[in-house]
Amino acid sequence: MLDLKFIRENEADLRDTIKRQKREELLSVLDNLLAKDKEWRELKGQIDSLRADRNKASEDINAAKKAGEDASDAIAKAKEIPGKIKDVESKFAALTSEINKERSKIPNVMHKDVPYGKDEADNPEIRKGGKPKKFSFKVKNHVELCEDLGIADFEESAVTSGAGFYFLKGDLGRLNQALIKYAVDLLEKRGYTYIEPPLMVKQGVIAAASDLESIKQSVYMTNHSESEEEMCLIGTAEHAILGMHWNHILTEDDLPKKYAGYSMCFRAEIGSHGINEKGLWRTHQFNKVEQFVFCLPEQSWKIYEELLSNSEEILKGLELPYRVVEICTGDLANWKARSHDVEVWRPTTESYGEVMSCSNCTVYQATDLNIRYKKRSGESGVVHTLNNTALATSRIMVAVLENYQNEDGSIDIPKALQSIMGKKKIEPLGKRKVY
């Protein structure tokens, strides 16, 4: 969330953001928050003053006793102070709780170029890459292809785990691993540090990354112990990598820190995007390579373009047709200042589907985790955080299977992956060589 100081100092920009999003109801929330902020600072001043009085009274008592003087007045005064502190601290704690609830409703300051729109349907197309292939035969969807080739099992996974899971077999499992290696190799060559994060993090990290409503909709909770903080299965490597620098002060020489994080990811998907189809496109568990960057504010927007370019290069290398759309004001999540999606072409649906999401969260995520920078000049502040999918293998496998299918049921392997897999085609069982 945004902290009170940031909200106070960026009031005009926040009002502009709220108006551009057509969320005028949040203006009263902002007004109320600023009023509570004033009260919060007054109470904090009272606490500091009372604590100073307590220290002064203690000094007066000690001085009187050393001088052999009567210290009864000072002792009586000192006895009154703890009760006053407790009373003000109680009000302060209650007000802090109210403020935190209100803070969670305030969106990040949007980039000036975010286009207006009511919802996802209004997200404008920015550009396209590649051309969809024209097929001379009736194309099959990826589920049909997988089952015909014997390279995935969705029926048995439904028995063992329920809907939204899958078994990968043979060449499809190897394609999954080849895609991971391909993406990681590309990012490492561009200066990103490869990292495999924990698959579980504390709820506080997830809450800093997004918001409580998103947690309820998509995050698996472990409920492992009432005595410990709730643990969550990560929905993306972004969550764990964000928490890796919790309470760190990063120097100017440290930044930017660029990571290529590979992990399994887990999504409950309870809301409108629930599991409603058989296959690999929308699942509860999947593999993903995520780009994540910590940087100085002045580096932020240049890196944003870099992250988007990296993802486009991955799709260009795989020779998959795609398009880039920008997320409009009405579809932009609270924690994002700007966001673009990259969508891949699916010949079976004759439409583009989202496979990558690039976001600049500026100070929103790093604030609650107290991740700060300090420059050589002495200037300090909260770092900016950015993220973008390099690739989620399940959806990219769908795109490869459907775009590279042949009339005989075989699948051509993209040239960029052939040396990794050691073959050019995924063939039906009867045509495969046995070594």
C-alpha positions in Angstrom: 0.0 0.0 0.0 0.9 3.6 -0.2 2.1 5.1 3.1 0.6 8.3 4.6 3.6 10.5 3.8 3.3 9.5 0.1 -0.4 10.1 0.1 0.0 13.4 1.7 2.7 14.6 -0.6 1.0 13.2 -3.8 -2.6 14.2 -3.0 -3.1 16.1 -6.3 -1.8 13.1 -8.4 -4.0 10.7 -6.5 -7.1 12.8 -7.0 -6.3 13.0 -10.7 -5.9 9.1 -10.8 -9.2 8.6 -9.1 -11.0 11.0 -11.4 -9.4 9.4 -14.5 -10.6 6.0 -13.2 -14.1 7.4 -12.8 -14.1 6.2 -9.2 -15.3 9.4 -7.6 -16.5 7.5 -4.5 -12.8 7.2 -3.5 -12.4 11.0 -3.2 -14.4 10.9 0.0 -12.2 8.0 1.2 -9.1 10.1 0.4 -10.6 13.1 2.2 -11.4 10.9 5.3 -7.9 9.4 5.2 -6.2 12.8 5.1 -8.3 13.9 8.0 -7.4 10.8 10.0 -3.7 11.4 9.0 -3.9 14.8 10.7 -5.4 13.3 13.9 -2.8 10.4 13.7 0.1 12.8 13.7 -1.5 14.8 16.6 -1.8 11.6 18.7 1.7 10.6 17.8 2.9 14.0 19.0 1.0 13.6 22.3 2.6 10.2 22.9 6.1 11.5 22.2 5.4 14.5 24.6 4.0 12.2 27.4 7.1 9.9 27.0 9.3 12.9 27.3 7.3 14.0 30.4 7.8 10.5 31.9 11.6 10.7 31.4 11.7 14.2 32.8 9.7 13.1 35.9 12.1 10.2 36.4 15.1 12.6 36.2 13.4 15.0 38.7 12.8 12.2 41.2 16.4 11.0 41.0 17.7 14.6 41.3 15.4 15.3 44.4 16.5 12.1 46.1 20.2 12.8 45.5 19.7 16.3 47.0 17.8 14.9 50.0 14.7 16.9 49.0 11.0 15.8 49.1 10.2 14.0 45.8 6.5 13.3 46.6 5.2 15.8 44.0 7.4 14.4 41.3 6.5 10.8 42.2 2.7 11.7 42.1 3.1 13.3 38.7 5.1 10.3 37.4 2.4 7.9 38.5 -0.2 9.7 36.4 1.8 9.6 33.2 1.6 5.8 32.3 -2.2 5.9 32.4 -2.3 8.9 30.1 0.2 7.2 27.7 -1.9 4.0 27.7 -5.1 5.9 26.9 -3.5 7.8 24.0 -1.7 4.7 22.7 -5.0 2.9 22.7 -6.6 5.6 20.6 -3.5 5.7 18.4 -3.7 1.9 17.7 -7.4 2.0 16.9 -6.9 4.9 14.5 -3.9 3.2 12.9 -6.1 0.2 12.2 -8.8 2.4 10.6 -6.2 4.1 8.5 -4.7 0.9 7.2 -8.2 -0.3 6.1 -8.6 3.0 4.3 -5.1 3.0 2.8 -5.8 -0.3 1.1 -8.6 1.3 -1.0 -6.3 4.0 -2.4 -4.9 3.1 -5.9 -1.3 3.7 -7.0 -0.6 6.9 -8.9 -1.3 6.0 -12.6 1.1 6.9 -15.4 -0.1 9.8 -17.4 -0.5 7.8 -20.6 -2.8 5.1 -19.2 -5.8 5.1 -21.6 -9.4 5.5 -20.3 -11.7 2.6 -20.4 -14.4 0.9 -18.4 -13.1 -2.7 -18.4 -11.1 -5.3 -20.2 -13.0 -4.9 -23.4 -11.7 -1.3 -23.7 -8.0 -2.3 -23.5 -6.5 -0.9 -26.7 -4.2 -2.9 -29.0 -0.8 -1.3 -29.3 1.0 -3.5 -31.8 1.2 -7.0 -33.3 4.1 -9.3 -34.0 4.0 -12.2 -36.5 1.2 -13.4 -38.7 -1.2 -16.2 -37.9 -0.7 -19.3 -40.0 -3.3 -20.3 -42.5 -4.2 -24.0 -42.2 -5.4 -26.2 -45.1 -7.0 -28.7 -42.7 -9.3 -28.5 -39.7 -7.2 -27.6 -36.7 -7.5 -29.5 -33.4 -7.4 -27.9 -30.0 -4.5 -28.7 -27.7 -6.5 -31.2 -25.6 -7.3 -33.3 -28.6 -3.7 -33.0 -29.8 -2.3 -34.1 -26.4 -4.6 -37.0 -26.0 -4.1 -38.2 -29.6 -0.3 -38.0 -29.1 -0.4 -39.6 -25.6 1.6 -36.7 -24.1 -0.8 -35.5 -21.4 -3.5 -37.0 -19.2 -6.3 -34.8 -17.9 -8.7 -37.7 -16.9 -6.4 -39.3 -14.3 -5.2 -35.9 -12.9 -8.9 -35.1 -12.3 -9.1 -38.3 -10.3 -5.9 -37.7 -8.3 -6.3 -33.9 -7.8 -9.5 -32.6 -9.3 -10.1 -30.1 -12.2 -7.3 -27.8 -13.1 -4.4 -30.2 -12.9 -2.6 -32.4 -15.4 0.0 -35.1 -16.0 2.6 -34.2 -18.7 4.1 -37.2 -20.4 7.1 -37.7 -22.6 7.8 -35.0 -25.2 5.3 -32.6 -23.6 7.1 -32.8 -20.3 10.4 -32.2 -22.2 8.9 -29.3 -24.1 7.9 -27.8 -20.7 11.6 -28.0 -19.5 12.9 -26.7 -22.9 10.7 -23.6 -22.6 12.0 -22.9 -19.1 15.6 -23.3 -20.2 15.0 -21.1 -23.3 13.5 -18.2 -21.3 16.1 -18.4 -18.5 19.0 -18.5 -21.0 17.7 -15.4 -22.8 17.3 -13.4 -19.6 20.6 -14.5 -18.1 22.3 -13.2 -21.3 20.6 -9.9 -20.6 21.9 -9.5 -17.1 19.2 -11.1 -15.1 20.2 -13.3 -12.1 18.5 -16.8 -12.2 16.7 -17.6 -9.0 14.5 -20.4 -7.7 12.5 -19.1 -4.8 10.6 -20.7 -1.9 7.1 -22.0 -3.0 5.5 -20.7 0.3 5.7 -17.2 1.8 4.1 -15.4 4.7 0.8 -13.8 4.1 2.3 -10.3 4.7 4.4 -10.7 1.6 1.4 -11.6 -0.6 -0.6 -8.7 0.9 2.2 -6.3 0.0 2.3 -7.6 -3.5 -1.3 -7.1 -4.3 -4.4 -6.7 -2.0 -6.5 -8.7 0.4 -9.3 -9.2 -2.1 -6.9 -10.8 -4.6 -5.6 -13.0 -1.8 -9.1 -14.3 -1.1 -9.8 -14.9 -4.8 -6.6 -16.7 -5.8 -4.2 -17.7 -3.1 -4.0 -21.1 -1.4 -3.6 -20.8 2.4 -1.9 -23.5 4.4 -3.6 -23.0 7.8 -0.6 -24.9 9.2 -0.6 -23.4 12.7 -2.7 -21.0 14.7 0.4 -19.8 16.6 2.3 -18.7 13.5 1.6 -16.2 10.6 -0.5 -17.7 7.8 1.6 -19.2 5.0 0.6 -19.1 1.4 1.5 -21.0 -1.7 2.9 -18.5 -4.2 1.0 -17.6 -7.4 4.1 -16.4 -9.1 7.8 -16.1 -8.3 7.2 -12.4 -8.0 5.7 -12.9 -4.5 8.8 -14.6 -3.0 11.3 -12.4 -4.8 9.6 -9.3 -3.5 9.9 -10.5 0.0 13.6 -11.4 -0.4 14.6 -7.8 0.3 12.2 -7.2 3.1 13.5 -4.4 5.4 16.6 -4.0 3.2 18.3 -0.7 2.3 19.8 -1.1 -1.2 22.6 1.2 -2.2 22.7 3.1 -5.5 25.4 0.7 -6.6 23.1 -2.3 -5.9 20.4 -1.1 -8.3 18.8 -2.1 -10.4 18.5 -5.7 -9.2 17.2 -7.9 -12.0 15.9 -11.4 -11.4 14.7 -14.3 -13.6 12.7 -16.4 -11.2 11.6 -19.9 -12.1 8.9 -21.6 -9.9 5.9 -23.7 -9.8 2.9 -21.5 -9.2 -0.5 -22.1 -7.5 -3.7 -20.3 -8.1 -7.0 -21.1 -6.5 -8.9 -19.0 -9.1 -12.2 -18.8 -7.1 -13.6 -15.7 -8.9 -14.8 -15.0 -12.4 -11.7 -16.7 -13.9 -12.4 -20.0 -12.3 -11.4 -23.4 -13.7 -14.0 -24.0 -16.4 -12.2 -26.0 -19.1 -10.2 -29.1 -19.6 -6.6 -28.7 -20.5 -3.6 -26.5 -19.9 -4.8 -23.0 -20.5 -6.3 -22.2 -17.0 -5.0 -24.4 -14.3 -4.4 -24.5 -10.5 -0.7 -25.4 -10.9 1.7 -24.4 -13.6 5.4 -23.5 -14.2 6.5 -19.9 -14.9 9.6 -17.9 -15.5 9.1 -14.4 -14.0 11.1 -11.2 -14.5 11.3 -9.1 -11.4 13.3 -5.8 -10.8 14.1 -3.5 -7.9 15.3 -0.1 -9.0 15.6 3.6 -8.4 12.6 5.7 -9.3 14.5 7.4 -12.2 15.3 3.9 -13.7 11.7 2.7 -13.5 10.1 3.5 -16.8 13.1 2.6 -18.9 13.2 -0.8 -17.2 9.4 -1.2 -17.8 10.0 -1.0 -21.6 12.9 -3.4 -21.2 10.7 -6.0 -19.5 8.1 -5.7 -22.2 10.7 -6.0 -24.9 12.2 -9.2 -23.3 8.8 -10.9 -23.4 8.2 -9.9 -27.0 11.6 -11.3 -27.9 10.7 -14.7 -26.4 7.6 -14.9 -28.6 9.5 -13.7 -31.6 12.1 -16.4 -31.0 9.4 -19.0 -30.8 7.8 -17.6 -33.9 4.4 -17.3 -32.3 2.0 -14.6 -33.5 1.2 -12.1 -30.7 -0.2 -8.7 -29.9 0.4 -6.2 -27.1 -2.5 -4.5 -25.4 -2.5 -1.7 -22.8 -4.6 -2.1 -19.6 -7.1 0.8 -19.4 -8.0 2.8 -16.3 -11.0 0.7 -15.5 -9.1 -2.6 -15.7 -5.9 -1.5 -13.9 -5.3 -3.1 -10.5 -4.9 -0.8 -7.5 -1.2 -1.7 -7.1 -0.2 -0.9 -10.7 0.9 2.4 -12.1 0.8 1.0 -15.6 0.4 -2.4 -17.2 0.5 -4.1 -20.6 -0.5 -7.6 -21.5 1.1 -9.7 -24.3 -1.4 -12.1 -25.9 -0.6 -15.1 -28.2 -2.7 -16.2 -31.2 -4.7 -19.4 -30.8 -6.0 -20.8 -34.2 -8.6 -22.9 -32.5 -10.4 -20.0 -30.9 -9.3 -17.6 -33.7 -8.4 -15.0 -31.0 -5.5 -13.8 -28.9 -5.1 -15.0 -25.3 -3.1 -13.4 -22.5 0.2 -15.1 -21.7 2.3 -12.3 -20.2 1.5 -9.3 -18.0 4.0 -6.4 -17.5 3.5 -4.1 -14.6 5.2 -1.2 -12.9 4.1 -1.0 -9.3 6.4 1.9 -8.4 6.5 2.3 -4.6 3.2 0.4 -3.9 4.7 -3.1 -3.1 8.0 -2.0 -1.5 6.4 0.4 1.0 4.8 -2.2 3.3 7.9 -4.4 3.2 10.2 -1.3 3.9 12.5 -1.9 0.9 14.4 1.3 0.5 17.4 2.8 -1.4 20.1 5.1 -0.4 22.2 7.1 -2.9 25.8 8.2 -2.6 24.4 11.8 -2.2 22.6 10.7 0.9 19.1 10.8 -0.7 16.9 7.9 0.3 13.5 6.6 -0.5 11.3 3.6 -1.4 12.5 1.5 -4.3 10.3 0.8 -7.3 9.3 -2.7 -8.2 8.4 -4.1 -11.7 7.5 -7.5 -12.9 6.6 -9.2 -16.2 6.0 -12.8 -17.2 8.9 -14.2 -19.3 6.6 -17.2 -20.0 4.1 -19.5 -18.3 4.9 -22.9 -19.9 1.4 -24.2 -19.8 -0.1 -21.5 -22.0 2.9 -21.3 -24.3 2.7 -25.1 -24.7 -1.0 -24.6 -25.8 0.2 -22.0 -28.3 3.0 -24.2 -29.7 0.7 -27.3 -30.0 -2.0 -25.4 -31.7 0.1 -23.2 -34.0 2.6 -25.9 -35.0 0.3 -28.8 -35.6 0.4 -30.8 -38.8 -2.4 -32.6 -40.6 -0.9 -36.0 -39.7 -1.3 -35.1 -36.0 2.4 -34.4 -35.4 3.7 -31.1 -33.9 6.7 -29.2 -35.3 9.0 -28.0 -32.5 9.9 -24.3 -32.8 13.5 -24.0 -34.2 14.6 -22.2 -31.0 13.8 -25.3 -29.0 15.0 -28.0 -31.3 18.6 -28.2 -30.1 17.4 -28.3 -26.5 14.9 -31.1 -27.2 17.2 -32.9 -29.7 14.4 -33.4 -32.2 12.3 -31.4 -34.7 8.9 -33.0 -34.2 6.6 -34.5 -31.6 5.0 -37.4 -33.4 2.1 -39.8 -32.9 3.0 -42.9 -30.9 3.1 -45.2 -33.9 5.6 -43.0 -35.7 8.1 -42.5 -32.8 11.5 -44.0 -33.0 12.5 -46.4 -30.2 16.1 -46.2 -29.1 
